[in-house]
Amino acid sequence: MRIVVIGAGGIGGWLGARLAASGQQVGFLVHGRTLEALRSGGLTLLDGSGGEPGTVTARIDEPLVSQDPGTLVDALGAYPELVLVTTKVDALPGLVPALRRLTGPGTGVVSTQNGISAPGLLADAVGTEHVLPGVARVYSAVVSPGTVRTIGSAGSLALGEWDGGASALTASAVGVLETAGIRAWVPDSIWAELWRKVSFVAVQGALGAVANVPVGVLRSDLRDAFTGAVGEVVAVAAAGGHDLATAHAPDPVAAALDLADAQPAGATTSMQRDIAAGLPSELDAQLGSVCRAGDSTGVPTPVLDLARAVLAPREAAARTRD
């Protein structure tokens, strides 16, 4: 399958390295230090579950890379069948020209961002008929440009059609992801799946950033606050028409807590790490969007509102420095 991965950070490096190592035609749209690093040193994926530095799980010596989308289309020989968009939400408006150049009549454009806003931004760029909302789950981080490390499980990617249906393209995408060692599936409702991730990742990132602690502390010393915040997200989702209960997990709050209990104790989210480093983060895209949705549906979100109020000055300062 012809695939372009936009970005080669924690998510893009993980997906792209595994897909390329499994024999897919993968090109990376990157720039700056990442472009230079991939050209000179290739792409390395490490499994850090046993501690640093980690063992090599995939190594691409000469990846196809460019900062020009047209060059990638030419090198692949045709439009990509999949475009995996792995940048942060803030980067999406600036990617509109590249997305339009990469999107052919049969191209699926997959979102992987945390929060609930990315699919809509991609639809504004290329049309809803091309957008496959995705939900990526993996603990991954950039060690240095060109080197990405994961911890825990091999990771997963759920994806689905905008209208909730299924297609030959999504079925093919699931197949190539599974072959690459990435658990993949098309859920009954990709939108509910997106909200399920928000109920865990946005809460972990927000409360973890406020307290400056990993998930191991959130699920123990701060379990009550974590439980309350997850319940707020579940209630906001329900008010928007998205029931997060499933046959296997009828209580979505308990399911999020079970997920927290299963994670490596030292795990943190990318948003939390950015805030801790004084960098611009996805605070508004992740936490702000949920709080606004609560306001618009009349669902109170006191724990999330407090976390947002505490973190907002730090976010503003980071963006001023940026």
ABEGO torsion letter per residue (X at the ends): XBBBBBEABAAAAAAAAAAAAAGBBBBBBBBEAAAAAAAAAEBBBBBAAAEOAEBBABBBABBBBBABAAAAAAAAGBBBABBBBABBAAAAAAAAAAAAAABBAABBBBBABBEAAAAAAAAAAAEAAABBBBBBBBBBBBABBGBBBBBEBAEBBBBBBAAGBBBAAAAAAAAAAAAAGBBBBBBABAAAAAAAAAAAAAAAAAAAAAAGBBAAAAABAAAAAAAAAAAAAAAAAAAAGBBABBAABABAAAAAAAAAAABBAABBBAAAAAAAAGBBBAAAAAAAAAAAAAAAAGBBBAAAAAAAAAAAAAAAAAAAAX
